Amino acid sequence: MRHLRLGLVVAWGLVLVWSGAWAWQITINGTLNANDSAGAVTVDGGGDVVAAGYTTNTGTGQDFTVVKLSGPSGAELWRYVLNGTANGNGYALAVTVDAGGEVVAAGVAFTVVKLSGPSGARLWRRAVSGIAISSTAFAVTVDAGGDVVAAGATTTGGFSDFTVAKLSGPSGARLWRRVINGPGNANDEAFAVAVDAGGDVVAAGSINNTGTGEDFAVVKLRGADGGDFRPR
């Protein structure tokens, strides 16, 4: 009898797997009926879901898109769509929610936006690439004080540089930006970022070094000014 019960449990589990059972599924289609994709997701303190990526829309192409969904039902609560300059490709590649429930997303053109958690209304938008000819933010986080830290890459010449920027949480004003060019003078990129209990910033990615090429890299920066801790 014990083996029969076990067999029934296993069989029921397989039925659930093969039937594709899940709580809910939602798909979002841009107005052009072309490719759309979400590349990042998080959950807020109330259990609602925030996803970020792009939708492809008539006349504007691929647009930076953030969507908030009800945690229990998946119903769309709001959608924010940002069309970049010259109708270029826009992508949101990272998203987080701060302690107050506001949403911060970052992506192509090192664009960072802060949105109202309840409504999706834009609170501020900043492009922090400086004089770069191309740039991307791959990661974003929020520190204990509500300030925003984004990490990615900026390109001012032929190759990209590992870039981290800190923005004021209330206004989006840039507090500091740190750009690192590895000694190999090739592509350097930051793909992840975190803030420790003391407010200092840790970013990870790759830096090109002379003789070894693209290497695994982790950098710790002072939260106050973006300076490093290496002996001078």
Protein Blocks (a to p, Z undefined) as FASTA:
>chain_A
ZZmmmmmmmmmmmmmmmnopafbdcddddfkopacddfbdcddfkopacdddddddehkl
padddddddfklopafbdcddddehhiacddfbdcddfkopacdddehiiacdddfklop
afbdcdfkljafbdcdfbdcddfkopacddddddfblbccdddddddfklopafbdcddd
dfklpadddfbdcddfkopacdddddddehklpadddddddfklopafbdZZ
